[in-house]
């Protein structure tokens, strides 16, 4: 009987324990990484070590507290046996995909089980990386919906006022609005953006979007605009849904914010570094932006204290996917990518940079 390949769990899942057993039973030996630091993590891959022969890794962000993010140094230190990293998350900026791409190539036949039928898509690989698109759509879109509603209506400010014993005294109808009939601009109509579009259409809000390409799944009432400038100019609220890459850092900056209507709202549930935080603060100070709804920040968990000076802002501690339902879907999808890699040679959710 052939030896089963090793799959590493790097950051224990919260919910999908039974699913892991079902996915890998008879296919792989599942090992759990509990190395206390990066040096020990590397040492355990040495010949005779408990991690020797690992071919694929499930990565959860919580592992960064022990071994750090999967940066160029960590990826470079992985043994040649590792050929797949299944990142648990839609955003994958904590994995250096370029370093993964640069790793030495090895034939697929050296990695997957000989009794499986590998796809012809790949014949040799470095380290491939998958994420979990789709699994996060509902959790993140409903978070964006809450931020939009609360920014328009000042609900978060009202709740804080109630707790402070000042009832609704600070809340002024001169500064609050209904979402109905307003225009939302969705920057990035992927799975999350499209889910949000359907949610806000129920008010209804007018939905505009801009992406690198038109989304063929967009309904007729979802209007594609030809540029990000046009999106900003026409929107009452701009909701950001793009991944963090080098070309998207500060994608929404001073110029884009100033093209928005005076008194408009910006919402970010993507990554903090996609939005120029200093430009947002300046626009809040001079009233060009009415408020900001943020679930993500550039230097988490540290928050720029100047954002707290505007009580109309709605600020959340990156809880967009913090539900049992979404976390379970993410875990299962990441693990399924590993299972598919072992059985067919390729997972479904390969990140765009490595396709």
BELZIZI-V327957 format. One line per field, one symbol per residue. phi: phi as a letter, one per 30 degrees, with the letter a starting at -180 (. if undefined). psi: psi as a letter, one per 30 degrees, with the letter a starting at -180 (. if undefined). burial: 1 if it has 24 or more other ideal C-beta (glycine too) atoms within 12 Angstrom, else 0. A space follows every 50 residues. Layout:
phi=???
psi=???
burial=???
This chain:
phi=.ddddcccccjeddbcdddddddceicbccccdbedadddedddddeidd ceidcabccceddddcciddddddddddddddbbccddlddbddbddddd dddedbdeddcdddcccddddbcabcccbcbbdidceddddddddddddd ddciddddddddddichceddcddccbddeidcccccjcdddddddeddd dddccdccbbbebdcddddddccdcdadededdccdbcccbbddbedcdh ecbeddddddddidbcbbbcbeddcddddddddddcidcdabcbcbbdbd ddcddddddcdddcbbdhcecdbeddddddddddddddedddcbjacdce dedcd
psi=kkkklkkkjijkleeheeeeeeegkfelkklkkgkfleeeeeefflkflf fkgkfkkkkkfffffeglliaeeeeffklffkfkjjkjlekgfgkjfeee eflkkkkeffelkfgljklgekfllcklklahleffeeeeeeeeeeeeee eefheeeeeeeeefggbgefkkfffllkfkflkkjjjjiaeeeeeeeeef ffellkkllklelkjffklefjkklfleeeeeefkfkkkkhlljlefgkh ejaeeeefflkkglkkkjgckeffkjeeeeeeeeeggekelkjkfllfhk gkkjfffffjffljklhigegileeeeeeeeeeeeeeeeeeefffklehk lefg.
burial=00001111111111010011001100111111101001001101100000 10111111111011001111000110111011111111111111111011 10100001001110000100010011111111111111111111111111 11111111010000000000000001101001111111111111111111 10101111111000100100011110010011111111111111100101 11100110111011111111111111101110110001111111111101 00010010011111110101100001111111111111111111111111 10110
